[in-house]
């Protein structure tokens, strides 16, 4: 399932930013939400392949962290079945970041679509694109493909791009951890 090549990259960037920057639990261990500028730049560039790898400053990371917390709430509201709150949250993010479609051309690239002012600050530019990507998913039949990991002691987010739309875990590691725990529990009972 691919939302479209651009939107899928932006939604994946949102997932990566939230999972890197928002504290919680990951794979059964505490996650403090810290990310180095290199780790964040690599994660975003890998997800949003159409974007250049820009190294953020610590201040830009903090600004994006605050916006990523708000994106996490969008995923949590979808997980809770509150689509109204999820859509209101995405709308507020788009409004606060000044998200708007604009065609841009830079670095000898062809014209392409951005969802933020070309001169927007780094964090606002990324967050505007991510909020728009989440809004595109929320406004489609695929809205319920945004979720939070079902594994015990993991609260990382995901966007289900599987063909059948039945993903429940943020990673194969969490899925395997859950299956192994269930297997051990059945053996103890049997």
C-alpha positions in Angstrom: 0.0 0.0 0.0 1.6 3.2 -1.1 -0.2 6.5 -0.5 1.8 7.9 -3.4 5.5 8.2 -3.7 5.7 11.7 -2.2 3.1 11.3 0.5 4.5 7.9 1.6 7.9 9.4 2.1 6.5 12.3 4.1 4.3 10.0 6.3 7.3 7.8 6.9 9.3 10.9 7.8 6.6 11.7 10.4 6.8 8.2 11.8 10.6 8.4 12.1 10.6 11.9 13.6 7.9 10.9 16.2 9.7 7.7 17.1 13.1 9.4 17.4 12.0 12.5 19.3 9.1 11.6 21.5 10.0 9.9 24.8 8.3 6.7 25.8 9.1 3.0 25.4 10.6 1.3 22.4 10.9 -2.5 22.2 10.4 -3.0 25.9 12.9 -0.4 27.0 12.7 3.2 28.0 13.3 5.7 25.2 14.3 9.2 26.2 13.5 10.8 22.9 17.0 12.1 22.3 18.4 12.0 18.8 21.7 13.4 17.5 21.5 15.8 14.6 23.1 13.1 12.4 20.6 10.4 13.4 17.7 12.7 12.8 19.0 14.0 9.4 19.7 10.5 8.3 16.3 9.2 9.3 14.4 12.0 7.6 16.5 11.9 4.4 16.0 8.1 4.2 12.3 8.4 4.6 11.7 11.5 2.5 14.1 10.6 -0.3 13.1 13.6 -2.3 14.6 15.9 0.4 18.2 16.8 0.9 20.0 15.7 4.0 20.1 18.8 6.1 21.9 18.7 9.5 19.6 20.4 12.1 20.9 22.5 15.0 20.0 21.5 18.6 17.4 24.3 18.6 15.8 23.0 15.4 15.7 19.5 16.9 13.9 20.9 20.0 11.4 22.8 17.8 10.7 19.6 15.8 10.4 17.6 19.1 7.6 19.8 20.3 5.8 19.4 16.9 6.5 15.7 16.9 4.7 15.4 20.3 1.6 16.9 18.7 1.9 14.4 15.8 2.1 11.6 18.3 -1.2 12.7 19.7 -2.7 12.3 16.1 -1.5 8.7 16.0 -2.8 8.1 19.5 -6.2 9.5 18.6 -6.5 7.3 15.5 -5.5 4.3 17.7 -8.2 5.3 20.2 -10.8 5.6 17.4 -11.3 9.3 17.8 -11.0 10.4 14.2 -12.5 13.8 15.0 -9.7 14.6 17.4 -7.1 13.2 15.1 -8.3 15.4 12.2 -8.5 18.5 14.5 -5.0 17.8 15.6 -3.7 17.5 12.1 -5.6 20.7 11.1 -4.0 22.6 14.0 -0.5 21.4 13.1 -1.0 22.5 9.5 -2.3 25.9 10.6 0.5 26.4 13.1 3.2 25.5 10.6 1.6 27.5 7.7 1.3 24.3 5.6 0.4 25.2 2.1 1.2 23.6 -1.3 3.9 25.4 -3.3 5.9 24.4 -6.3 9.6 24.9 -5.8 12.8 24.4 -7.7 16.3 24.4 -6.0 19.7 22.7 -6.3 19.2 22.1 -10.0 16.2 19.8 -9.3 13.1 19.9 -11.4 10.0 21.7 -10.1 8.4 19.7 -7.2 5.8 20.2 -4.6 6.5 21.4 -1.0 4.0 21.9 1.7 5.7 24.8 3.3 7.1 28.2 2.4 10.4 27.7 0.6 12.1 29.9 3.2 10.5 28.2 6.2 12.7 27.3 9.2 14.0 23.7 9.1 11.6 22.3 11.8 8.6 24.1 10.6 9.2 23.0 7.0 9.5 19.4 8.0 6.5 19.6 10.4 4.3 21.3 7.7 5.1 18.5 5.3 4.5 15.8 7.9 1.2 17.3 9.1 0.0 17.5 5.5 1.0 13.9 4.9 -0.9 12.8 8.0 -3.9 14.9 6.9 -3.9 13.2 3.4 -3.9 9.8 5.2 -6.7 10.9 7.6 -8.8 12.2 4.8 -8.7 8.9 2.9 -10.0 5.4 3.2 -6.6 4.5 4.7 -7.0 6.7 7.9 -7.0 3.7 10.2 -3.5 2.7 8.9 -1.9 5.0 11.4 -1.3 3.3 14.7 0.7 2.7 17.9 2.6 -0.6 18.5 0.6 -3.3 20.2 3.6 -4.9 21.8 3.8 -4.7 25.6 6.1 -1.9 26.7 6.3 -0.2 23.3 4.5 2.9 22.3 6.2 3.7 19.0 4.0 4.7 16.0 3.7 3.3 12.5 2.0 3.8 9.2 0.7 0.5 7.9 1.6 0.2 4.2 1.0 -3.5 4.1 -1.3 -4.8 1.4 -3.9 -6.2 3.7 -3.8 -3.4 6.3 -3.4 -5.6 9.4 -0.2 -4.3 10.9 -0.2 -4.1 14.7 3.5 -3.6 15.5 6.1 -0.8 14.9 8.7 -3.4 14.0 9.4 -7.0 13.3 11.4 -7.1 16.6 8.2 -6.1 18.6 6.1 -8.6 16.6 8.6 -11.4 17.3 8.9 -10.4 21.0 5.1 -10.6 21.4 4.9 -13.9 19.6 7.7 -15.4 21.7 6.0 -14.2 24.9 2.7 -15.8 23.8 4.5 -19.0 22.9 6.2 -19.2 26.4 2.9 -18.4 28.1 1.1 -21.3 26.2 3.9 -23.7 27.1 3.7 -22.8 30.8 -0.1 -23.3 30.7 0.1 -26.6 28.7 
